[in-house]
Structure formats: structure tokens, C-alpha cells
Amino acid sequence: MADNSAQNRAEHWRKTRNLTFVIMALWVLFGIIIPYNADALNSMSILGFPMGYWFCVQGSLIAFVLMIWFQNWRQDAIDDEHGVND
């Protein structure tokens, strides 16, 4: 049975909110900051492609998929810990 006390709900929300802030910060890093600085990386290349381009195309895709996996895995653990899982 789920503990539906105000303290449990507040703790669940605090952990969920902090996880969301971390994921959003990583999204800004991989979605805005690294692409903005891609020109500085273009002096090197990977498989014939400029490194800035490669990081923006391949690196960001990998990072976003890993962030989705991590957020779902961590949120499930938070929900289980506080008894609010599906």
C-alpha cells in the first residue's frame, strides 16, 4: 500500500524535480552549448567529418537516447521508493 502522506509526496516531488533539472541541464549542454561551440572542434576530424559536425550529429543523438533511458530508469526507482508506481 502506498504511503500517501504529505511528507512522502513532498519527497517524491523533490526527487522528481531534481531529476528533471539534471536532465534539462544535460539537454542544454548537448542541444545548445556543444553545437554553439562546434566551430572550435572543426579543426579535427573523425572518419573524414569535421569533429564539430560529428559531435552535433552523432554525439547528441547518443546523449539524448542515454538521457531518455536514464530518466526513465531513475524515475521508476523514485516511484518504487515512494510507492507511487503504476
C-alpha positions, 0 to 999 in steps of 0.5 A: 500500500502506498504511503500517501502522506504529505511528507512522502509526496513532498519527497517524491516531488523533490526527487522528481524535480531534481531529476528533471533539472539534471536532465534539462541541464544535460539537454542544454549542454548537448542541444545548445552549448556543444553545437554553439561551440562546434566551430572550435572542434572543426579543426579535427576530424573523425572518419573524414567529418569535421569533429564539430559536425560529428559531435552535433550529429552523432554525439547528441543523438547518443546523449539524448537516447542515454538521457531518455533511458536514464530518466526513465530508469531513475524515475521508476526507482523514485516511484518504487521508493515512494510507492507511487508506481503504476 
